[in-house]
């Protein structure tokens, strides 16, 4: 079904986006996928969102010249229109006020207090539009002793503890391979914006959402965070191993690596049967998950040599047949070349300026109001004239 024939669940919602980099743009791209009209405000003095220059790779034009569409920028900026506005000028500030008067949602990631000097903070804009939902993203939040410190994904991963849990046991602390602190902050922002929008729709009352990269990072420490709060012990890095389940790890095979996730004792019995090690479940050290946790090193010394003798395809087929959770460790070419990704439409093609681009699809599947891909990631300022000359700036 063509995008023009369907309406997303957020059709009619107007989003004014003054965010850049990844956390805010992740949130506004998701809102755009769900049907909201998103105006991305970019600084003409700096050339727009910083990530436009975070490459290579870049999309090139017909002559092979580099454009301002880096892969990084495109990963979080579809379904938006780019409007170049210099908010340091009185004219630019008035443009933002006029747009905010029409908007439902406003999102920004300036340093705390950074927009107040332009009269674009929540207190100022809420006087113009009391129903405005205004989301402020920063490194450490609008309050607290670290409020004025800058925030970047790597710093949030370090301060928030996830790096202390990631990496080889004997190696250095390691960040997650993508900007996951930014991405998860963007997800929390989306949830907060939608919750506040519901409150606005019921009461007519807008509000400000104060969200920080570090708070979001601490929130998704999940089981390891609560393990520490419960036991008082500092968790240790275990590579790919699980802190509470054994065996649950990545194992080398004869020709690759597999993930084995044994979630209960019956699965462990079937796992050992496949490895021709039927005696292991009878060993008191390995009979139960608490025992296996205590003796994980001894168990590992038995399991790894047994798995290394077998081809990956045999391990996967054999364990799947025995209903033991197992899977491959795939490179990205294998991920995007898989029939599963194709079937789930997790790779999409869009027509951008100056040509077709491939992007990652949205994972949400609605039975009545599907996501839509209406606008490819925009060139810097491409929609400025159209948007600012329109009677309804948010009309697509």
N, C-alpha and C positions, 0 to 999 in steps of 0.2 A: 504494500500500500504506500502510495507516495506521501511524502511529508505534508503536502498541502491538503491531503484528504483526511488527516487525523489531527486531533487536538490533544496535547499532552495534559497531564493532571494539573500542571501549573499554568495552563494557558491563561493569559490575561494578567499574570503577575509581572510587575515591572521592577527590574533590579538595576540599581546604579552601583557599578563596581569600580571602586578606587583602589583595589588591591593589585598586587603584582607578585612575582616570583611563583610560588606554588600553593601555599595553604589557601589563601583567598581564591585564586583562580580555580583550584580544584572544586571548591564549593560552588562558585558561580557557573562553572561548566556543567556541573551536575544539575543545578537549577535550570540552566538553559536546555539541557537534554530533556528535562521534564516539561518543557514547554514555555518556561518563563522567557520574557524578552529582556536581554542583558545588554546594557551599554557599558563597554569597557573604556574608562577614561584613562588616557595615556598622556604622558608629559612630552610636549613637543621639544622642550629644551634638551632632554636626555635621549630622545629617539624612542621613547616608549618603554614598555616593560623590559626590565633588565634581561630577562631570559631570551629576548629576541637575539641577543648576542652570545648566548651560551651554546656555542657549537664549535666545530662541526658535530653532526651533519646539518646542512641547510638545504632547503628547497632552492633550486636554481631556476633562472628564467630560460627562455628559448635560446639565448646566446650563451648559456652556461654560467652566467654571472650569479653570484650569491645574492639571495634576497634576505629580508628580515624575518623569514619564517624558519627559525631553527626547529629541530625536532623537539627540543625541550619545550619551547614556547607552544608548539602545536599540541603537545600532550595534555595541556590544561586550558585551551582557549578556543575550542570550537563553540558554535552556537552563541557567539557574541558579535557585536559590531564595535569597531574601534573608533573612538572619538578623541581627537587631539585637543586638549584643553590645558592651558597653563594656569594652575590654580594660584600661582604666586602673584597674578595680576588681578586688579579689581574686576576686569571683564570676565576673566576665567572663573572667579569666585561667584559672580552673579549667574553665570551659566550653570554652575553646579547647584546653586540655590534653586534656580528655575526647574532643573531636572529633579531635584530632591522633592520639590513640591508635588511632582507627579508620581514619584516612585512609591513602591510598597516596601522594598528592601534596599538597604544601603550597606555596603561592606567595604572596610578599609583596613590597611595594615601599616599605618604610620606609627611612629613611636608615640607612646602615651602623651597626649597633649599636643601632638604635632599639627593637628588640623585646627586647633583653637585659634591660633594666630591668623588663620584665614577666615575665621567665622564659619567653619565647616564642621565643627564638633557637634556631638549629639545635642547638647543644650541649645545651641544656636539653630540647628536645622529642625529640631522638634517644635520650636516656636512657629516655624513656617508650616510644618506638616506634623501635627500631634500624633497621627496614626503611623508615622514612619518607624519601621523596625530597623535598628542601626546596629551592626555587628562590628566590633573593634577587635582585630587580631594583633597581638604583639608577642614579643619573646617571652616575657614574664608576667604580663597582665598590667592592668591599670593601677594596681595597688601593690604593696609589698616593697621590701628593701631593694629588690633588683629591677624595679619597674622601668628604670631608665637605661638598662643594659640592652644592647641590640640582641636580636634573636635570629639565628639561622638553624636550619635543620640539624646539622652536625653538632652544634652547641647544645641544642635541645636533647639530642640523643645522649650526649655525654652527661649533661646536668641531670637529666631525668632518669638515668640508670640503665637504659636498655643496652648501652655499649658494654657495661660491666658484665652483662649476661651473655654477650654475643662473641663468638670466636672460639678458637681451640683452648682447652683447659690450660695449656702451658704457653699460650701465645699472648699477644697484646690485645687489649680491648678492641672490639671491631664494630664499626657502624653497620647497619643494615644496608644492603646493596642499592636501595633506592631511597628517596627522601621521605621515609615513612612517617617521621614526626610531622612534617608538613602535610602530608596526605591525610593522616588521621585527624589532624587539627581541622583540615578542610571538611572532613566528614562530620566531626562534631559541630562545626559551624553550620553545616546544612541542616542537621537535626535541630539545632537551636533556632535557626531562622524559621523553619517550618512550624515549630512549636509556638514561637512568638507570633507568627502570622495567624495561626489559629486563634490565639488570644485576641489579636487585633480584630479579626473578623467577628468574634463574639462580643467584643466590648468597644471597639473603635479606638482602643488605646495602644499606642506604640510603646517601644521600650528600647533600651540599649543592652546588647549582649557583650560581655567582657570575657574574652577567650584568649588563652595564651598557649604557645607551642609547648612550653614546659608542663603546664597543667594537663594538657591533652596527653603528653608523653607519659606522665606519671599515671594517668587514668588507665592507660592500656598496658601497664605492667601486669595487669590481670593476675593470674595464679601465682607468678613469682613474687609479685608485690605482697599479696596476701599471705603467701608462704612465710615471707620475712616478718610481717606484722604478727603472724600467729606464733612463730617459733622463736623470733628474736635473732635468728641466724642469718648471716649474709649469704645469699645464694652464690654459687661458684659457676664459672663458665663450664659448659659441658659440650661445646661444639654443637652437633646436631642431636645430641641425646636429650631425652626428656627428664626433668627433675623428679617426676613422680611415677613414671612408668618405665619398665624394663621388660623386654627389649623394645625400644622405640628410638630408631636411629637410622643413619645412612650407612650402608655397608658396601664395601667393594666386592664386585663379582669378578669373574674371569675377564670380562670385557666392558665393564662400566660400573655404575653405582645404582643401587636400589634403596628405596625407603621401606623399612619394615616397621609397622606400628601394631604391636601386639597389645591389645587393650584389656585382655582378661586371661585367666588361667586356661580356659578351654582352647583359646586360640594358641596359647603357648604349647599345649600338647600337640596340636595339629602342625604347628611350625616345626617342632622337634621331629615329628613323624616324617615330614618332607626332607629334613636334613639327615635322616637315618640316624637320629640320636634319641631313640625312644626312652632311654634311661634317664635323660635329664629331668623330666618332670617329677621323677621319683626321688631325686636328690633333695633333701630338706633345704639346701641352700637356694634352690630354684623352684620349689613347688608352688609358691605364692608370690604375688607381686611385691609385698613388703620384703620377703626374703630375697627376691631378685634385686631389689633396690639396694639392700645391704651388701650383696655379693656381686654387684654389676661388673666389677673388674674380672672376677673369676669366670663369670658367664661369657663376657665378651671374648675372653681368651679361647673359648671353645667355639663360639658361633662364627667368628670372623674367618678362621681357616676353613671351616666347612663351606661357607658361602663363596669364598674366593675360588673354589674349585669348579664352580658352576657358571655357565653362561647366563647373562642377565635375562634373556628371553625365557630360559627354563625356570629361573627362580620366580619370575612374575607369573608365568603360566601355572607352575606348580602350587604356589601359594594362593593364587586366585581360585584354583580348583578346590582348595581346602578352606576357602572363605577366611583367609588370613589377610588383613589389610596390607597391601604392597603396591608399590608404584615406582616408576623410573625417575631419575633426575635428568631433566631435559634441558638442552640448550635452547636459546630463544628461537633459532631457526626451526627446531623440532616442535616447539610450542605453537608457533604461528603457521607451521606447515601441517598441523594435525587435523584430522577429520573432526575431532571434538570441537576445536576452536572454530572451524568452518561451520559446523552445524549450529553452534550457539551464537554465530555472528559476532564473535569477539574481535574480529578484524574487519574494518570497514574501509571503503574508499569514498573520498569526497573530492569535489572539483574546487580547487583553490585558485587564487591568483598567484602564480602564473600557470598552474597545471594540476593534474591529479595528485592526491596525497593519500597515503595509507595511515590509518589511525586505529587506536584500540577502541573497541566498542564499549557501550555502557552495559553492565551486567544485569540491570533491572529488566524484568520481563513482566509487563502488565497484560492482563487479559482483555481490558477494555480501553485503556489509555496508554498506548505504547510510547516509549521514548521516540524522539524524532531528531534527525540530523539535518538542520535547516541551513546552517551557516558554517562554512569551512573556517578554520582559523584565519582571522583577517590580517591583511597588511596594515602597517601602522597608519592610523588616521584615515583609513579608507572610507569611513562612513561619516566623517565629520560634517561635511556640507549637507548631506541628505538628512541626517538626524537633526541638526540645529536649524534647518529651514522648514522642518515639518511642523504641522500644527500639533500632532501628537508625536513627540520625539521617540516614544517606545514602540510605536506601531511598526510591525515588520512587513 
